[in-house]
Each structure stands twice: as structure tokens, then as C-alpha cells.
């Protein structure tokens, strides 16, 4: 039987404050009157909440809404310097760090390619990048709300399939290190900040969700990197499932296995690199956005067709209105990939065809998604905060 749990007035106040913040985020220059209309809360309640948010430095009252009857209403906007999040994305072949402000602007980004990061090397890179980030923010470093970490689930799996030589020296030690939360524990002690971790696809989707205007409702986020992941966004929240594994699109199987037994391999940048080497006598790093879009479309047409059964299952079970494509795939490659995917989906005439569009956050999306984690935890209007702990 479902547990019916109540809410305290304190939790309700916190939730209402988050709702108001999110409305201001999604509708810049909104007025208090408009917020009251959206939320169905009283004008007095909205006045109290917005005054508190201004005092805390999270929003700014700026200018007036013109052209309306009655007394002009003050515009409310987010204060970008009100809070910050730091994000670290660790993948099988690189480490990146991003700093994102309260308005969703990535203001600091660093990346280093490293083939399967070993513990010592990873810590050295992160310390260097975070030191640079702290210098960049200066006195505002005190407004950092926490550190987010994103990395793939099953990071120690499918190494051979994704082109990483597991026989190289010390890789087995590295695999063992990334199979637990030792890095996050070290990070929290080292920098004395809260640390949150999510898989890279879910973190990127949360970034998209938190900063999207208008709000996202029925969206599937497809994360293309060394491997492929996904996240289901339904009515403004990322679905978790029973054990937090909802949306693991990459685990589904392909039709023939020609480009990889599972979708996580077939749709990946690893797959693209193999295709380029085998069929075009070139490599990923040599591609040119001015002349190679047809080449990307050709690869995408092949791999999405081999993943047809997985996408059919996705459409039938989730029924998304939109598929957003992000991750480490360069922005110029997303359009030809999206075009090939939409064409294949459109041929499934029984099912509604969702739009296929680039994610708003693509460059450094793993690190930006990680940076959003502490901001999402502290400021997003998650319905879970209304319930009492059992």
C-alpha cells in the first residue's frame, strides 16, 4: 500500500520558495502578480517569499512591467551571482570541470584527455582545475553550494568494446577505484563542500531540465559520449525507477550487433571513430563541419537503423514528445544525427514521432550537468521535499 505522508509548514514554505525561484528562472522579468496567478498563492505570500529571496541575494527587483493597467509591477530576475555550482565529469578517456552560475551560464570550463583516469592522476587534474576555478571566482567562492560529480554507470565495464585496452599497466587498479564512491569521499574532505554524484546522462538531463524555458514535460535525453546513456524527464522531474536506473537506454540490444551488441556501443563516439577508420580512411579528429555533415548523417543512418528495436521500445513505453540529443558529441554533428534519427522514427507509422532536437547544453554537458547537481538539490521544486521522513 502507498505510504500517505504529510508535510510540515516549514517544508511547504521551502517548496513554495523553490517554485517561485523556478518561475523567475523560466520566465525572466516576471512580476509578483504574475507569480501569484501561476501559483495560486496569495499576493501577500508571494510578497513575503520574494522579499526573502531578495534579502538572500538570489533574485533582483529590476525595472517595471510597462503597458498594463493599474500600478506598474516590478520585474523580478535571477541574480546570476547568487550561487554557484562546481561540476566534475569523469569518463573513460577524459576529465572535465565546469563552474556554472545561478542563472545557468557556464563561466569556467577545463578539460584534459586521459585514457582511463587512474586515481592519483585524476586527483591531480581535479585539484589543478578546482584551484583555477577558485581563483576565477575569488571572494565569490563562498557562494559555491557544492561539487557535483558525473561519471558513467558501469564505468569499469565494456572496456574492450569501447576501445580501451584493459591489459595496459595498472588499469585493473583504476577499474576497482571507480567502482565505488572513494573519489567523492576524498573530494568532500579535500574541499570541505557537499559532494553529489549522478551518472553522466542523468546529470546532463537535470541541467537541461533546471534551466529550460518553457519547462520540460515529456522528454527523453539521449547522451552520446564514449558510450551512450539516457534519462526520462516527465512533468518537470527526472524519473529514477526502483533503484535509480530508469532511462538506461544504452543497455538495450541492437538488431544485428554490427556496430555493437548494445546501443551503448552502437550509437557512441567510439562507434563513429570505428566507422570513420574502417569506411572512410579518416578519424574523428580530422572531421570538418563544413564538409563532413553528410558523413555523419551516413554513419547515423546506419547505427540508428541497427538500433531501431530499442527506439521502438522507447517510443512505445515512454511516449516522449521530444528527444534531446547532447553529451560530448560536437554540436555541429547533432543536426545530421537528429535528421537520420527522425527519419527512422517517422517510418514507425503506428507510433507518434517525437521531435529530435539538440540539447540546450551540449559543450561540456557532462561537467555542466554535474555543476547543476548541488543547485538542483538546494533550489529545484522537487515534490519529494514536501514529504516527511519516515
N, C-alpha and C positions, 0 to 999 in steps of 0.2 A: 504493500500500500504506500502511496506517495506520502512523504512527510510534509505536513502542513505546518510551517514555521512562521511565526510572526516577525514583526520588525519594531525596533525601538525608534523613538522620535529622533534620537541622535543619528541613527543610520538613515532615516528618511531625510533629515536635513542635509547629510552628506551626499545622498543620492541626488537631491534636488539641486544642490550646488554644482554637481558634476553635469547634470542635464543642462543647466544654464550655461556653463562653460562650453559645452559641446555645441549648443546652439550658436553661441557667439563665434565659435571656431568655424562652423559650417555656413553661417550667414553673417559675414563681416559687416559692421556698421548697422547691425540690428538695434532696435530701440527696446527699452524696457516694456513698453506697451505691446510690442510685437512678441516679446518673450512670454508675457503673460497670456497672450492669445494662443500661442503654440502649446504652452504647458498646462493651461487651465488653472494656474496658480493665481492667487490674488495679487493685485498691484503692490500691496504693502509687502507681501512675502518676497516678490521679485526685487523690490527696492532694498530690502534688508540684505538679500543674497548678493546683489550686485555691489552694494556698498562694502560688504565684507571682502568680495573679490578684488575690488579696487584697493582696499587697505592692504591686502596681501600681495599686491603688485602683479596679479595675474591678468587683469584687464585694465583698459584705459577708457575714460569717457572723452570722446573726441568729436567736436562739431555738433551740428544739429541736423535732423532729418527735415529737409525742405519740402515745400509744395503740398502740405497736408493741413487740413482744418484743425483748429484748436491750437493749443500751445505747442511749439516745436519740441520734439523729443530729442534728447541727447543720443548720439551714436555710441555704441559700445564695440570695442575691438580688443583683440588679444594683445597682451604685451609680450612680444617675442622674447624679451629678456627676463620674463617672469620665472622661467625654469628651463633646465636643460637636461638632456639625456645623453649618455655615452654608450655607444654600441661597439661590440667586437664580434666580427663574423669569422669563424674558423672553418675552412673547408679542407678538402683533401689535398689541395695544391696552392692555397694562398691564405693570407690573414689580412683582414682589412678592419679599419677603425673609423667610426664616424661620430661626429658631435652634431646634435640636432637641437634647435631651439624650440620654444613653446609654440611658435607659430608653424612649425613643421619644416623649417628651412635647414637643410644640411649646411652647416657653416664651416666644417672642418672634416677632411677626409684623407686617409692614408691607406695604402695597400702595398703589400710585398708578396711576391710569388715565392712559395717554398713548397717543395714536394713532400707531402705528408709531414706536417709540423711535429717535430719532437718537443718534448716538454721544455727543456732548457732553452732551446731556440725560440719557441713560441713565447715564453715568458719574457725573454729579452726584447723581442719585437714589440710586444704589447706594452712593456714598461717604457720603451722609447716613444711609441706613438702617444701614449697617455700623458707622458711628460710634456710632449709638444702641445697636446690639447689643453693641458692645464696652463701652459704659458700663453696660449692663444686666448683663453678666457680671462686670465688674470684674476682680479678680485671676484668676478662672477662665477668662479669655480665653486664657490659656496652654494650656488643655486643648482648645482648638479644633483638630481634626485636619485641617481643610482646608475649602475652599469648593467646593461643588457648584454647577454651572450647568445648568439645564434650559431648553431652548427647542425649538420645533418644528423638525423636519427640513423642508427646503424652505420655510423661513420667508419667503423672498423670492418664492415662487411663489403663484399663485392669489389675488393681491391683489384684483383686481376681483371675483372670485367671493365673497370673504369680506367684501365691503363696505368695502374700504379704497381710497380714491381715490389711485391711483398717479400721477395728474397733479399732485398738490399739490407745492408747492415743496420741494426737497431730498429727496424720498422716494427718488429713484434713488440718491442717495449713501448713504442709510440701507440700502437693499437690498444694495448692494455691501458695506457694512461687515459685515452679519450673515451674509454668505455664507462667512466664513472664521473662524478662531479668534483674530482680533486682540483681541477683548474679553477672552478668557480669558488671553491672554498679558499684557495690561495688568493684569488683576486679580491675577495671581500676583506681578508686580513691585511693584504698589502695596501689597499687604497681606502680602507675604512668607509666603504659605501655599501648600500644594499646591492646584491647581485641577483639578477633573474635570468633564467635560461629558457629558451624555446628552440624548437627545430627551425631551420632557416626559412622554410616555406611559410610556416605559420607566423613567424616574426615579421616577414615582409608583408604578409596579408594584413597583419594588425596595423602596420604602418599605413597601408593603403586605406584601411577602414577608419583609422583615427583621424586622418587628415582629408578625407574625401568630401567633396561638396558636389551634389547633394549626398545624403547618407547612402551607404551601400545596403542592399537588401538581399537579393538572391544572386550571389556571385561565387564563381569558382576561381580561385587564384592558382595559376599554373606557374610554378617556379622552375626555371630552366637554368641549371648550373652544371657542375661536373656530373651530377646526377639530377634527376627530376623529382620534384615533390609537389604537393598541392595543399590547399586549405579551403574549407567550405565557409563562406560568410552568409549567414542567414539572419535577416532582420536586425542588422547592426551588431552582430556578435560572431566571433569565430567559433564554430562548433568543435567540441573536444572529443565527444564519444566517451565510452565507458572507461577507457584508460588513456585518454589524451591522444589517440592515434587516428581520429577521424580525418578523412581527406587524404590518406596515404595513397594517392593515385599512382605513384611510381611502382607500387608493389603489384599492380595488375599485370597480367601477361599479354604479350603481343601475339599476333596471329601466326607468324612464321618463325620468329626468332632471328630473322636475317640481320636485324640491326641491334639485337639484344633480346634476351629471353623475356625480360620485363621492361615495362615502359620507362622505368627509372634510367635504364641504359639507352634505350632506343631513341628517346627524344632529347638526349643530353648533348652538351657541347662536346663530350667525348665521342659520341656518335658522329657528330658533324665533322670533327677532326679526322676520324677514320674514313668517312665518306670522301672528304677532300683529297686525302692522300691516295686512296685506292682508285678513285674515279677521275680525278681532275689534276693529279700530279702537283698539288699545291697544299698549303697548310692554312690553318685558321688565322695566324698572324699576318699572312700575306694578302688577306682579303681586302677588297676596296669597295666602299659603299657606293661609289659612283658607277661601278661596272659589274659588281658581283651579286646584285639582288636576285637576278634570275637563277644563279647558282644556289642561293639559299632557298629559294622557292622550290627548286628541283629536289633538293635534299628533303625539305619539309614535306613535300607531296608524297614522297616515298615513305617517310617514317610515320606520318600521321595515318596513312592508309594501313600500315602494318599494326598501328595501334587502334584501329577502327573499333574493335570489340570493346576495348577499355573505354573509349569515348562514348560508345553507345550505352554502356552500363552507367557511365557518369551522367549522361543526359536523362536516362530513364529513372535513376534513383534520386538524383538531386534536383533535376529540372531547373538549372540556372538560367537567368535572363541574360547573363553576361559571363564570359570567360576573360579574365585579365591575365596578360602574359608579362611576367617580369623575371627577376633573377639576375644572373650575370650575363645573360645574352645581350649583346650590344643593341641599343635602341634601333639602329637602322636595320637590323635583321628581324625585328619583331613584325614589321609590316608584311614582308613576304611570307614569314611563317604563319602569321594570322590569316593571310589570304588563303594559303593552302589548307589550313585547318578549317576555316569557314566553308570552303568549297566541299570538303569531305563531309562535314557535319550536315550541310544543306542536302546532301544526297540521301540522308536518313529521313525520308519523307514522312514517316509516321510520327517523328518527334519534332517538337518545336526547336528551331535553330537559334541558339543564343548568339548575341554579338560577340565578336572576338576582337579585343582592343588591347593596346599597350597599357601596362600599369602606369600610374602617375609617377611612382618612384621606381626607377629602373637602375640607374647608375648607383653602385654601392648599395643596392636594395637590401642585401643581407645585413650589412652593418647599420644602415639607417633603420631597418626593422628592429634590430637589436636595441638601438638607441631609444626607440619608442617604448620598449617594454616597461621601464620604470615610470614613464609618463602615463602610459596606458593604465598601469596598476594603480597609480595615485589619482588620476583625473578622469578616466573614462567612466561613463554611467553604466557600469555593469550591474545587471539585476541581482547578481549574487550578493552584492553588499547590503541588500535590503534584509536578508535573512539572518537570523540569529545563529550563532554557533551552537551545535548540538552538544 
